[in-house]
Each structure stands twice: as C-alpha cells, then as structure tokens.
Amino acid sequence: MQELGLDNYLLPWQASSPDMSPIEGVWGLLKRRIMQLRPRPTTTPELHQTILQQWANISSQDIENLTSSMPNRIAALWEANGGHTRF
C-alpha cells in the first residue's frame, strides 16, 4: 500500500468490522421485522418461510437507507477509534 501511495487511506482497524458492513443492517432489519410479527413463527419450517417472505419484502429504499448511512458509520467508527458505535 505504501508503494502505491495508499497508506494514508488505511483505517487503523480491521476492515471486517460489523459496523462497516451494510449486510449487518439487513440482518438487523430482518430480525426487527420478524420480532414484530404476531404470532411469531414457532417452528423451524415457519421461521424459514417467514425469513424468505421478509427477505422478499426488503425494498430498494431499505437498501438505499442502509448504504447511505455508511458515511455516518465511518465517522462514528473513526471517532470511536475502531471501537463500538451506535450502529
């Protein structure tokens, strides 16, 4: 990275931080939607079917909301020196 002059763009923590992964927000969205269901699924087949249904209901706007939060996620992670954030 230094040879390419990109070392100034490296973050001082692992790139695999969950705060930096939009898919974590998708999992959270699915969990919240399933937890709000009444009645909730009680068997493995019901849960599987519910997950598939809720996954299909994720809109492009939901994805846009998650990805547009990335600048705020990066800023929060930077401020926390790679530690825990509200995300």
Secondary structure, DSSP 8 states (H G I E B T S, - for coil): -TTTT-GGG--SS-TT-GGG-HHHHHHHHHHHHHHH-SS---SHHHHHHHHHHHHHT--HHHHHHHHHTHHHHHHHHHHTTTS----
